[in-house]
Amino acid sequence: MSSNELAAERISMSRHDVTQLEVAVLVPCYNEEHAIAKVVADFRAALPTATVCVYDNNSTDGTVAAAKQAGAVVRRESHQGKGYVVRRMFNDIEADIYVLVDGDATYDAQSAPAMIDKLIAERLDMVVAIRVEREESAYRPGHRTGNRLLSGIVAHIFGRAFTDILSGYRVFSRRFVKSFPILSGGFEIETELTVHALELELPVGEVATPYYSRPAGSASKLSTWRDGFRILWTVLKLYRAERPLSLFGAFGLALIIMSIGLAIPLIITYVQEGVVPRLPTAVLSTGLMLLAFLSIACGLILDTVTRGRREAKLIAYLALRAPGEERRRS
């Protein structure tokens, strides 16, 4: 059998599996009355057997009424912030496959079946939509630049990254969703999802999808600078939590270099004259060396703790089966 025939057979099998699986479309929403009805209608058409769940985050406009009228299951999360909403959705909803998408009608619903097919056919845990703008106004230059910068930072820290780490359109397996400990409360959630997958080296993939401008009357809730700094701070905190030995080891090495740099003139003077003329400098050099060893020791201890946390996450992840396995074995 040729490679093309094998690929076609895998896709055919995955599409058959989708009909046997529960698919939930999760839509976090805040003041999207101009867009939410289209999002619900488009995903109900693209995934007829899926349940579309809209979680309202204290909207003050007609978002809830529009979502209900379009046929979505509407629930509410009172804690303000996208991360809180995603946490609530992941906790509440029981399904085999989860489609997470923003409620601003900028993502292409017709791409969802292909993303689900890829998830099942390749036995992945997350498929991320790579945004390919169809209109010049769809993707603001500041957001594009920030996305590339953050993608580069994540790739440098974790060794690899996604093309579009801030994409709000993703498909997940059940075992990813139910083993993911969400900590962030705002728009940093996409970064946290990405880092979780990279940290545990989970099987993931990407699919290029069209990206459109917002409907007339709709406005973005994302602040380029404020949320950009919050996302960058999240990356740094995750680096501290997941790569403590690298971080504290780098601090320790820098302190060692500073200490030696201060000590060399003192040692030369002592060898030549037998005295230490700058006692404060000698004390400073000694203190920096002690801090260097303390920093490295902290890194070693925290690295052991991090390994334990990573093992606990993997145990929770491995306790659940891949998409379709539950139904085939039941």
C-alpha positions in Angstrom: 0.0 0.0 0.0 1.4 3.4 -1.0 2.0 6.2 1.5 -0.9 8.2 0.0 -3.3 5.3 0.5 -2.1 4.9 4.1 -2.7 8.5 4.8 -6.1 8.4 3.2 -7.0 5.3 5.3 -5.8 7.0 8.5 -8.0 10.1 7.8 -10.9 7.9 6.9 -10.5 6.0 10.2 -10.3 9.3 12.2 -13.4 10.7 10.6 -15.3 7.5 11.5 -14.0 7.8 15.1 -15.2 11.4 15.3 -18.8 10.2 14.9 -18.3 8.0 17.9 -16.7 10.7 20.1 -18.1 13.6 22.1 -16.8 16.9 20.8 -17.2 20.1 22.8 -16.7 23.5 21.3 -15.6 25.9 24.1 -16.1 29.6 23.5 -14.9 32.1 26.2 -16.7 35.3 25.7 -16.8 38.9 27.0 -18.9 41.6 25.3 -19.1 39.9 21.9 -22.8 40.5 21.0 -21.8 41.5 17.4 -19.8 38.3 16.8 -21.0 35.4 19.0 -24.0 34.4 17.0 -21.9 33.9 13.9 -19.3 31.9 15.9 -22.0 29.6 17.3 -23.7 29.2 13.9 -20.5 28.5 12.0 -19.3 25.8 14.5 -22.7 24.2 14.6 -22.5 23.9 10.8 -18.9 22.7 10.8 -19.4 20.2 13.6 -23.1 19.2 13.6 -22.7 16.6 16.4 -20.7 18.8 18.7 -22.0 20.8 21.7 -21.2 24.5 21.5 -20.7 25.9 25.0 -20.3 29.7 25.5 -19.0 30.8 28.8 -19.8 34.5 29.5 -17.3 36.5 31.5 -19.5 39.3 33.0 -20.6 40.8 29.6 -22.6 44.0 29.8 -24.1 43.8 26.3 -26.3 41.3 24.6 -23.8 38.5 24.3 -25.7 36.0 26.4 -29.0 36.6 24.6 -27.3 36.3 21.2 -25.5 33.1 22.1 -28.7 31.5 23.4 -30.7 32.5 20.4 -28.0 31.0 18.1 -28.3 27.6 19.9 -25.4 27.5 22.3 -25.3 26.2 25.8 -24.5 29.3 27.8 -22.9 29.4 31.3 -21.2 32.1 33.3 -17.8 32.6 35.0 -17.7 35.6 37.4 -13.9 35.8 37.8 -12.8 38.3 35.2 -10.1 37.0 32.9 -9.8 34.5 30.1 -7.6 32.1 32.1 -10.4 31.8 34.7 -12.9 31.1 32.1 -10.8 28.4 30.4 -10.2 26.8 33.8 -13.9 26.7 34.5 -14.7 25.2 31.1 -12.0 22.5 31.4 -13.3 21.6 34.8 -17.0 21.6 33.9 -17.2 20.0 30.5 -16.9 16.3 29.9 -16.0 15.3 26.3 -13.5 13.3 24.3 -12.3 16.2 22.1 -12.3 19.9 23.0 -12.2 22.7 20.5 -11.2 26.0 22.2 -11.9 29.2 20.1 -12.3 32.9 20.8 -15.8 34.4 20.4 -14.7 37.2 18.1 -15.5 35.5 14.8 -12.0 35.9 13.5 -11.2 32.1 13.3 -12.3 29.8 10.6 -14.9 27.2 11.8 -14.5 25.1 8.7 -11.0 24.3 9.7 -12.2 22.5 12.8 -12.8 19.1 11.2 -9.4 19.0 9.7 -7.8 19.9 13.0 -9.8 17.1 14.7 -8.8 14.7 12.0 -5.1 15.5 12.5 -5.5 15.1 16.3 -7.0 11.6 15.9 -5.0 10.3 12.9 -1.7 11.3 14.4 -2.7 10.5 18.0 -1.9 14.0 19.2 -2.9 15.9 22.3 -3.0 19.4 21.0 -3.4 20.9 17.5 -2.8 24.7 17.2 -4.3 26.8 14.4 -1.6 28.9 12.7 -3.3 32.2 11.8 -3.0 33.2 8.1 -4.6 36.6 7.7 -7.1 37.0 4.9 -7.4 40.8 5.4 -4.6 43.3 6.2 -6.5 44.6 9.2 -7.0 41.2 10.8 -3.6 40.9 12.5 -2.3 44.1 14.0 1.5 44.7 13.4 2.1 45.0 17.2 0.5 41.7 17.9 2.4 40.0 15.0 5.8 41.4 16.3 5.0 40.4 19.9 4.0 36.9 18.8 7.2 36.4 16.9 9.3 37.7 19.8 7.5 35.5 22.4 7.8 32.5 20.1 11.5 33.1 19.8 11.9 33.4 23.6 9.9 30.2 24.2 12.0 28.3 21.6 15.2 29.5 23.2 14.1 28.4 26.7 12.4 25.1 25.9 14.3 24.1 22.7 11.3 24.3 20.4 8.1 26.2 20.0 5.0 26.6 17.9 4.7 29.0 14.9 1.8 30.8 16.6 2.0 30.4 20.4 -0.7 33.0 21.0 -3.3 31.5 18.8 -6.7 31.3 20.5 -7.9 28.4 18.3 -6.9 24.9 19.5 -8.1 21.3 19.6 -7.3 19.2 22.6 -7.5 15.6 23.7 -9.3 14.7 26.9 -6.1 13.6 28.6 -4.5 17.0 27.9 -7.5 19.0 29.3 -8.0 16.9 32.4 -4.3 16.8 33.3 -3.6 20.5 32.7 -3.2 22.6 35.9 -4.2 26.1 34.8 -2.6 28.8 36.9 -2.9 32.0 34.9 -6.0 34.2 35.0 -5.8 36.3 31.8 -4.6 36.2 28.2 -1.4 34.4 29.3 -3.4 31.2 29.1 -2.3 30.5 25.5 1.4 30.8 26.6 0.7 28.4 29.6 -1.0 25.9 27.3 2.0 26.0 25.0 4.6 25.7 27.7 2.7 22.8 29.3 2.9 20.8 26.1 6.6 21.6 25.6 7.5 20.8 29.2 6.0 17.3 29.1 7.1 16.8 25.4 3.5 15.9 24.4 2.6 15.0 20.8 1.3 18.2 19.2 0.7 19.6 15.7 -0.2 22.7 13.8 -2.7 23.5 11.0 -2.7 26.7 9.0 -6.1 28.3 9.1 -7.6 31.6 7.7 -7.8 34.5 10.0 -10.3 37.3 9.5 -11.0 40.8 10.8 -13.5 41.3 13.6 -17.1 42.1 12.6 -18.2 45.7 12.5 -19.0 47.1 16.0 -16.7 44.5 17.7 -13.5 45.6 19.5 -10.5 43.6 20.7 -10.1 43.2 24.5 -6.3 42.6 24.1 -4.0 45.4 25.0 -0.8 45.1 23.0 1.6 46.5 25.7 -0.2 45.6 28.9 -1.0 42.0 28.0 2.2 41.7 26.1 4.2 42.4 29.3 2.0 40.1 31.3 2.6 37.3 28.8 6.4 38.0 28.8 6.3 37.9 32.6 4.4 34.6 32.5 7.1 33.1 30.2 9.8 34.2 32.7 7.9 32.8 35.6 7.4 29.5 33.8 11.2 29.5 33.0 11.9 30.0 36.7 9.5 27.2 37.6 10.4 24.7 34.8 14.2 25.4 34.3 15.4 26.5 37.7 18.9 25.0 37.4 19.5 26.9 34.2 18.2 30.2 35.7 19.9 30.0 39.0 23.0 28.4 37.5 23.3 31.4 35.2 23.0 33.8 38.1 25.6 31.8 40.0 28.0 31.8 37.1 27.6 35.6 36.7 28.3 36.1 40.4 31.4 33.9 40.2 32.8 35.9 37.3 32.2 39.2 39.2 33.8 37.7 42.3 36.9 36.5 40.5 37.1 39.8 38.6 37.3 41.7 41.9 39.6 39.2 43.5 42.3 39.1 40.8 43.8 42.6 41.6 43.8 41.8 45.3 45.6 38.5 44.8 48.3 40.2 42.6 48.8 42.9 45.2 49.1 40.3 48.0 51.6 38.2 46.0 53.7 41.3 45.3 53.5 43.2 48.5 52.1 40.7 51.1 49.2 42.9 52.1 45.5 43.3 51.2 45.1 47.0 50.8 41.4 47.1 49.9 39.6 45.0 52.6 36.0 46.1 51.6 36.7 44.8 48.1 37.9 41.5 49.5 34.8 41.2 51.6 32.6 42.0 48.6 34.4 39.4 46.5 34.0 36.7 49.2 30.3 37.6 49.6 29.6 37.4 45.9 31.3 33.9 45.7 29.1 32.7 48.7 26.0 34.1 46.9 27.1 32.3 43.7 27.3 28.9 45.4 24.0 29.6 47.2 22.3 30.4 43.9 23.6 27.2 42.3 22.5 25.1 45.4 19.0 26.7 45.2 18.9 25.7 41.5 19.8 22.1 42.2 17.2 21.8 45.0 14.4 23.5 42.9 15.4 21.3 39.9 14.7 18.2 42.0 11.3 19.7 43.0 10.5 20.5 39.4 11.3 16.9 38.3 8.8 15.7 41.0 6.1 18.0 39.7 6.7 17.0 36.1 6.4 13.3 37.1 3.1 14.0 38.9 1.8 15.8 35.8 2.9 12.9 33.6 1.2 10.4 35.9 -2.1 12.3 35.7 -1.7 12.6 31.9 -0.9 8.9 31.4 -3.9 7.9 33.6 -6.2 8.9 30.6 -6.2 7.3 27.2 -5.7 8.8 23.8 -8.7 10.1 21.8 -11.0 7.3 20.8 -9.3 4.7 23.0 -12.0 4.8 25.7 -14.8 4.2 23.1 -12.9 1.4 21.2 -12.2 -0.5 24.4 -15.6 -0.1 26.0 
